[in-house]
Amino acid sequence: MKFCNICHKISATDQDHLDCIQKRSIELEAEDFKNGIPEKLNLSKDNQELGVEVRAILEHLSKNKDSEE
């Protein structure tokens, strides 16, 4: 028996739980997607064509990304 490195619960096998591994994989993909949004839209070009709400959301995401680094 071993403890899962992700959820820290007992694992019947000597490996991490499969659902924990999948959940962590999905979380990392979501984080990568979120971090890539400003680069994909390239805020420096034609940001006037975006709606006010969209610009506010993108600026907020950019600030969150900068503060995490």
FILOTI-417223 format. One record per residue: x, y, z of N, C-alpha, C, O, CB in turn; residue in three letters. Coordinates in nm, 4 decimals. Glycine has a CB too. Example, Ala and Ser with C-alpha at 12.3 -4.5 7.8 and 13.67 -1.06 7.14 Angstrom:
2
[pt [1.3190, -0.5690, 0.7800], [1.2300, -0.4500, 0.7800], [1.3200, -0.3300, 0.7800], [1.4236, -0.3319, 0.8465], [1.1308, -0.4473, 0.9046], 'ALA']
[pt [1.2850, -0.2250, 0.7080], [1.3670, -0.1060, 0.7140], [1.2900, 0.0030, 0.7870], [1.3409, 0.1138, 0.8039], [1.4084, -0.0598, 0.5725], 'SER']
END
This chain:
69
[pt [0.0844, -0.1190, 0.0000], [0.0000, 0.0000, 0.0000], [0.0882, 0.1243, 0.0000], [0.1994, 0.1255, 0.0527], [-0.0956, 0.0004, 0.1223], 'MET']
[pt [0.0351, 0.2251, -0.0595], [0.1077, 0.3512, -0.0730], [0.0069, 0.4653, -0.0687], [-0.1118, 0.4451, -0.0943], [0.1913, 0.3550, -0.2054], 'LYS']
[pt [0.0537, 0.5831, -0.0369], [-0.0312, 0.7009, -0.0398], [-0.0220, 0.7653, -0.1780], [0.0856, 0.7735, -0.2372], [0.0093, 0.8015, 0.0714], 'PHE']
[pt [-0.1360, 0.8105, -0.2275], [-0.1413, 0.8822, -0.3542], [-0.0726, 1.0173, -0.3348], [-0.0998, 1.0873, -0.2372], [-0.2893, 0.9001, -0.4038], 'CYS']
[pt [0.0157, 1.0539, -0.4266], [0.0877, 1.1808, -0.4166], [-0.0002, 1.3019, -0.4435], [0.0374, 1.4145, -0.4107], [0.2031, 1.1812, -0.5123], 'ASN']
[pt [-0.1166, 1.2799, -0.5026], [-0.2027, 1.3902, -0.5407], [-0.3057, 1.4204, -0.4323], [-0.3168, 1.5341, -0.3862], [-0.2724, 1.3593, -0.6720], 'ILE']
[pt [-0.3818, 1.3167, -0.3914], [-0.4870, 1.3381, -0.2922], [-0.4448, 1.2967, -0.1515], [-0.5158, 1.3236, -0.0545], [-0.6111, 1.2620, -0.3321], 'CYS']
[pt [-0.3302, 1.2318, -0.1406], [-0.2727, 1.1895, -0.0136], [-0.3601, 1.0898, 0.0618], [-0.3564, 1.0839, 0.1848], [-0.2479, 1.3093, 0.0726], 'HIS']
[pt [-0.4384, 1.0118, -0.0119], [-0.5170, 0.9044, 0.0475], [-0.4500, 0.7716, 0.0139], [-0.3669, 0.7638, -0.0765], [-0.6648, 0.9073, -0.0033], 'LYS']
[pt [-0.4869, 0.6686, 0.0872], [-0.4275, 0.5375, 0.0660], [-0.4660, 0.4832, -0.0712], [-0.5820, 0.4898, -0.1119], [-0.4710, 0.4401, 0.1764], 'ILE']
[pt [-0.3675, 0.4301, -0.1409], [-0.3885, 0.3701, -0.2724], [-0.3646, 0.2198, -0.2595], [-0.2661, 0.1774, -0.1991], [-0.2936, 0.4340, -0.3808], 'SER']
[pt [-0.4532, 0.1407, -0.3151], [-0.4396, -0.0044, -0.3068], [-0.3222, -0.0545, -0.3907], [-0.2632, -0.1583, -0.3608], [-0.5689, -0.0721, -0.3520], 'ALA']
[pt [-0.2892, 0.0193, -0.4947], [-0.1743, -0.0162, -0.5776], [-0.0555, 0.0669, -0.5327], [-0.0685, 0.1499, -0.4427], [-0.2040, 0.0061, -0.7292], 'THR']
[pt [0.0558, 0.0465, -0.5920], [0.1749, 0.1255, -0.5583], [0.1884, 0.2485, -0.6472], [0.2982, 0.3007, -0.6662], [0.3004, 0.0395, -0.5703], 'ASP']
[pt [0.0756, 0.2942, -0.7014], [0.0756, 0.4111, -0.7890], [-0.0312, 0.5088, -0.7441], [-0.1145, 0.4782, -0.6588], [0.0529, 0.3702, -0.9357], 'GLN']
[pt [-0.0267, 0.6278, -0.8039], [-0.1305, 0.7280, -0.7770], [-0.2622, 0.6815, -0.8374], [-0.2635, 0.6019, -0.9312], [-0.0903, 0.8671, -0.8341], 'ASP']
[pt [-0.3741, 0.7320, -0.7827], [-0.5054, 0.6967, -0.8363], [-0.5183, 0.7487, -0.9790], [-0.4720, 0.8585, -1.0099], [-0.6187, 0.7536, -0.7472], 'HIS']
[pt [-0.5810, 0.6702, -1.0654], [-0.5978, 0.7117, -1.2045], [-0.6844, 0.8364, -1.2162], [-0.6559, 0.9245, -1.2973], [-0.6588, 0.5988, -1.2859], 'LEU']
[pt [-0.7900, 0.8443, -1.1357], [-0.8758, 0.9630, -1.1438], [-0.8032, 1.0874, -1.0946], [-0.8292, 1.1971, -1.1440], [-1.0036, 0.9421, -1.0626], 'ASP']
[pt [-0.7139, 1.0728, -0.9995], [-0.6353, 1.1879, -0.9533], [-0.5394, 1.2351, -1.0631], [-0.5211, 1.3551, -1.0835], [-0.5562, 1.1517, -0.8248], 'CYS']
[pt [-0.4795, 1.1404, -1.1325], [-0.3879, 1.1740, -1.2415], [-0.4634, 1.2466, -1.3520], [-0.4151, 1.3470, -1.4044], [-0.3194, 1.0468, -1.2971], 'ILE']
[pt [-0.5813, 1.1968, -1.3880], [-0.6607, 1.2598, -1.4927], [-0.7071, 1.3984, -1.4513], [-0.7053, 1.4914, -1.5320], [-0.7804, 1.1732, -1.5274], 'GLN']
[pt [-0.7488, 1.4126, -1.3258], [-0.7943, 1.5433, -1.2778], [-0.6806, 1.6457, -1.2835], [-0.7012, 1.7595, -1.3255], [-0.8488, 1.5318, -1.1337], 'LYS']
[pt [-0.5616, 1.6053, -1.2415], [-0.4464, 1.6958, -1.2444], [-0.4117, 1.7330, -1.3885], [-0.3763, 1.8475, -1.4166], [-0.3244, 1.6310, -1.1748], 'ARG']
[pt [-0.4220, 1.6361, -1.4795], [-0.3943, 1.6626, -1.6203], [-0.4912, 1.7654, -1.6765], [-0.4502, 1.8564, -1.7485], [-0.4018, 1.5334, -1.7014], 'SER']
[pt [-0.6185, 1.7518, -1.6446], [-0.7207, 1.8463, -1.6922], [-0.6968, 1.9850, -1.6342], [-0.7108, 2.0850, -1.7046], [-0.8621, 1.7971, -1.6549], 'ILE']
[pt [-0.6607, 1.9915, -1.5063], [-0.6341, 2.1212, -1.4434], [-0.5162, 2.1909, -1.5100], [-0.5202, 2.3119, -1.5321], [-0.6070, 2.1038, -1.2932], 'GLU']
[pt [-0.4114, 2.1157, -1.5421], [-0.2947, 2.1755, -1.6071], [-0.3287, 2.2241, -1.7474], [-0.2818, 2.3298, -1.7897], [-0.1795, 2.0750, -1.6131], 'LEU']
[pt [-0.4098, 2.1476, -1.8195], [-0.4518, 2.1907, -1.9535], [-0.5352, 2.3175, -1.9459], [-0.5196, 2.4071, -2.0289], [-0.5316, 2.0796, -2.0236], 'GLU']
[pt [-0.6237, 2.3260, -1.8469], [-0.7077, 2.4443, -1.8311], [-0.6218, 2.5664, -1.7969], [-0.6465, 2.6764, -1.8464], [-0.8141, 2.4207, -1.7216], 'ALA']
[pt [-0.5218, 2.5461, -1.7125], [-0.4333, 2.6571, -1.6751], [-0.3534, 2.7049, -1.7961], [-0.3366, 2.8252, -1.8160], [-0.3376, 2.6146, -1.5614], 'GLU']
[pt [-0.3042, 2.6113, -1.8767], [-0.2313, 2.6486, -1.9981], [-0.3202, 2.7246, -2.0947], [-0.2768, 2.8220, -2.1563], [-0.1745, 2.5246, -2.0664], 'ASP']
[pt [-0.4450, 2.6802, -2.1083], [-0.5392, 2.7480, -2.1973], [-0.5656, 2.8896, -2.1481], [-0.5661, 2.9842, -2.2268], [-0.6714, 2.6692, -2.2071], 'PHE']
[pt [-0.5876, 2.9041, -2.0172], [-0.6158, 3.0356, -1.9594], [-0.4970, 3.1296, -1.9786], [-0.5149, 3.2472, -2.0102], [-0.6497, 3.0227, -1.8096], 'LYS']
[pt [-0.3761, 3.0777, -1.9594], [-0.2568, 3.1608, -1.9755], [-0.2324, 3.1993, -2.1204], [-0.1671, 3.3002, -2.1470], [-0.1357, 3.0888, -1.9212], 'ASN']
[pt [-0.2839, 3.1205, -2.2151], [-0.2612, 3.1476, -2.3562], [-0.3631, 3.2396, -2.4197], [-0.3440, 3.2815, -2.5338], [-0.2588, 3.0210, -2.4303], 'GLY']
[pt [-0.4707, 3.2727, -2.3501], [-0.5773, 3.3542, -2.4088], [-0.5266, 3.4912, -2.4555], [-0.5510, 3.5272, -2.5707], [-0.6898, 3.3729, -2.3077], 'ILE']
[pt [-0.4577, 3.5685, -2.3721], [-0.4132, 3.7010, -2.4195], [-0.3204, 3.6928, -2.5401], [-0.3284, 3.7769, -2.6297], [-0.3428, 3.7752, -2.3075], 'PRO']
[pt [-0.2322, 3.5927, -2.5438], [-0.1415, 3.5805, -2.6568], [-0.2175, 3.5441, -2.7837], [-0.1847, 3.5928, -2.8918], [-0.0339, 3.4761, -2.6278], 'GLU']
[pt [-0.3182, 3.4594, -2.7712], [-0.3940, 3.4183, -2.8891], [-0.4709, 3.5353, -2.9484], [-0.4810, 3.5471, -3.0705], [-0.4900, 3.3051, -2.8538], 'LYS']
[pt [-0.5241, 3.6201, -2.8650], [-0.6025, 3.7326, -2.9146], [-0.5158, 3.8525, -2.9492], [-0.5604, 3.9433, -3.0193], [-0.7059, 3.7727, -2.8125], 'LEU']
[pt [-0.3930, 3.8535, -2.9011], [-0.2984, 3.9620, -2.9258], [-0.3639, 4.0967, -2.8954], [-0.4120, 4.1657, -2.9853], [-0.2480, 3.9580, -3.0720], 'ASN']
[pt [-0.3647, 4.1316, -2.7703], [-0.4336, 4.2519, -2.7234], [-0.3782, 4.3813, -2.7840], [-0.4458, 4.4841, -2.7824], [-0.4247, 4.2594, -2.5733], 'LEU']
[pt [-0.2578, 4.3767, -2.8364], [-0.2002, 4.4993, -2.8915], [-0.2600, 4.5369, -3.0271], [-0.2451, 4.6507, -3.0715], [-0.0504, 4.4840, -2.9047], 'SER']
[pt [-0.3273, 4.4426, -3.0933], [-0.3850, 4.4715, -3.2246], [-0.5364, 4.4811, -3.2156], [-0.6007, 4.3942, -3.1569], [-0.3449, 4.3639, -3.3262], 'LYS']
[pt [-0.5913, 4.5816, -3.2710], [-0.7356, 4.5967, -3.2901], [-0.8190, 4.5666, -3.1655], [-0.9235, 4.5021, -3.1745], [-0.7800, 4.5073, -3.4010], 'ASP']
[pt [-0.7733, 4.6128, -3.0506], [-0.8527, 4.5871, -2.9304], [-0.9761, 4.6769, -2.9231], [-1.0627, 4.6564, -2.8381], [-0.7671, 4.6070, -2.8061], 'ASN']
[pt [-0.9845, 4.7763, -3.0117], [-1.1026, 4.8621, -3.0134], [-1.2231, 4.7901, -3.0730], [-1.3372, 4.8284, -3.0472], [-1.0740, 4.9896, -3.0919], 'GLN']
[pt [-1.1985, 4.6862, -3.1525], [-1.3074, 4.6114, -3.2123], [-1.3756, 4.5184, -3.1118], [-1.4887, 4.4750, -3.1336], [-1.2563, 4.5316, -3.3299], 'GLU']
[pt [-1.3070, 4.4883, -3.0029], [-1.3651, 4.4026, -2.9003], [-1.4651, 4.4815, -2.8174], [-1.4529, 4.6031, -2.8025], [-1.2554, 4.3431, -2.8103], 'LEU']
[pt [-1.5633, 4.4119, -2.7640], [-1.6597, 4.4770, -2.6769], [-1.5960, 4.5177, -2.5452], [-1.4909, 4.4655, -2.5080], [-1.7782, 4.3858, -2.6516], 'GLY']
[pt [-1.6589, 4.6105, -2.4746], [-1.6062, 4.6594, -2.3476], [-1.5941, 4.5459, -2.2469], [-1.4954, 4.5385, -2.1737], [-1.6957, 4.7706, -2.2916], 'VAL']
[pt [-1.6938, 4.4569, -2.2424], [-1.6919, 4.3467, -2.1473], [-1.5771, 4.2508, -2.1752], [-1.5099, 4.2043, -2.0832], [-1.8239, 4.2719, -2.1508], 'GLU']
[pt [-1.5555, 4.2219, -2.3024], [-1.4493, 4.1294, -2.3410], [-1.3130, 4.1882, -2.3073], [-1.2256, 4.1180, -2.2565], [-1.4577, 4.0965, -2.4911], 'VAL']
[pt [-1.2947, 4.3174, -2.3356], [-1.1673, 4.3821, -2.3018], [-1.1425, 4.3789, -2.1519], [-1.0297, 4.3547, -2.1090], [-1.1655, 4.5270, -2.3520], 'ARG']
[pt [-1.2453, 4.4027, -2.0713], [-1.2299, 4.4017, -1.9263], [-1.1897, 4.2627, -1.8770], [-1.1034, 4.2495, -1.7902], [-1.3601, 4.4469, -1.8582], 'ALA']
[pt [-1.2521, 4.1603, -1.9322], [-1.2188, 4.0232, -1.8918], [-1.0749, 3.9903, -1.9300], [-1.0008, 3.9333, -1.8499], [-1.3159, 3.9218, -1.9567], 'ILE']
[pt [-1.0355, 4.0255, -2.0512], [-0.8995, 3.9957, -2.0958], [-0.7949, 4.0713, -2.0149], [-0.6897, 4.0159, -1.9833], [-0.8845, 4.0292, -2.2429], 'LEU']
[pt [-0.8222, 4.1959, -1.9814], [-0.7293, 4.2722, -1.8985], [-0.7181, 4.2100, -1.7601], [-0.6093, 4.2040, -1.7028], [-0.7742, 4.4186, -1.8876], 'GLU']
[pt [-0.8309, 4.1637, -1.7066], [-0.8303, 4.0991, -1.5758], [-0.7464, 3.9711, -1.5800], [-0.6672, 3.9462, -1.4891], [-0.9745, 4.0677, -1.5304], 'HIS']
[pt [-0.7632, 3.8903, -1.6844], [-0.6851, 3.7671, -1.6975], [-0.5370, 3.7981, -1.7126], [-0.4526, 3.7266, -1.6587], [-0.7340, 3.6848, -1.8170], 'LEU']
[pt [-0.5053, 3.9037, -1.7855], [-0.3654, 3.9420, -1.8026], [-0.3036, 3.9850, -1.6718], [-0.1890, 3.9505, -1.6430], [-0.3527, 4.0533, -1.9042], 'SER']
[pt [-0.3777, 4.0600, -1.5918], [-0.3273, 4.1042, -1.4611], [-0.3070, 3.9860, -1.3684], [-0.2078, 3.9809, -1.2958], [-0.4237, 4.2050, -1.3970], 'LYS']
[pt [-0.4007, 3.8893, -1.3696], [-0.3863, 3.7699, -1.2861], [-0.2632, 3.6904, -1.3260], [-0.1914, 3.6395, -1.2400], [-0.5111, 3.6817, -1.2960], 'ASN']
[pt [-0.2386, 3.6797, -1.4543], [-0.1234, 3.6053, -1.5035], [0.0054, 3.6749, -1.4606], [0.1001, 3.6085, -1.4186], [-0.1290, 3.5912, -1.6573], 'LYS']
[pt [0.0102, 3.8067, -1.4704], [0.1294, 3.8818, -1.4322], [0.1544, 3.8725, -1.2819], [0.2697, 3.8627, -1.2398], [0.1158, 4.0282, -1.4742], 'ASP']
[pt [0.0502, 3.8752, -1.2009], [0.0661, 3.8701, -1.0560], [0.1120, 3.7328, -1.0099], [0.1808, 3.7225, -0.9083], [-0.0643, 3.9069, -0.9873], 'SER']
[pt [0.0755, 3.6261, -1.0824], [0.1181, 3.4908, -1.0459], [0.2655, 3.4710, -1.0740], [0.3323, 3.3938, -1.0052], [0.0362, 3.3863, -1.1211], 'GLU']
[pt [0.3158, 3.5391, -1.1730], [0.4587, 3.5248, -1.2084], [0.5377, 3.6096, -1.1157], [0.6604, 3.6142, -1.1256], [0.4874, 3.5642, -1.3558], 'GLU']
END
